[in-house]
Amino acid sequence: MQFTLTGFTQDSGCRVFAYDGVGEDRIRIKYTVSADLALSRKYGIRLQELPLMCLEILERSSAMEIGGAEPVVTLRTMAFTEAAMIRYADEIVAARDAAALKRSSNRRPQPAKEAAAPGEFNPYSEAVPAPSKPYGQSW
């Protein structure tokens, strides 16, 4: 089944997302998924992520229904539960930690600072080398 977001409404602290589901038989079924905005803020879920997360809930429920006979219903209503929000928040924290670890392991090692002979330019030294001839005397 393929789902298409058709819009959303605000209903007393919940955002209700509307989707159209089209199956292989080309019959459209309307679905709604509600998400509590206070809980999403509590678990650090951004508002922009909610439609995609609700779509994931619909896809999971659709995959579970494939095995059995599906009753004919024209409107289905679901909720983005607190348990699902906790699971998603844990996944996000784990992904951020893995990305931070990957970033820190990909850095190039700093080259060792070598001592240069006096009068020779050393790109790793802290001091700025003095010019070999004063300015204007190289003519």
Secondary structure, DSSP 8 states (H G I E B T S, - for coil): -EEEEEEEEEETTEEEEEEEEE-TT--EEEEEEEEEHHHHHHTT--GGGHHHHHHHHHHHHHHHHTSS-----SEEEEEE-HHHHHHHHHHHHHHHHHHHHHHHHTS----------TTS--TT-SS----SS-TT---
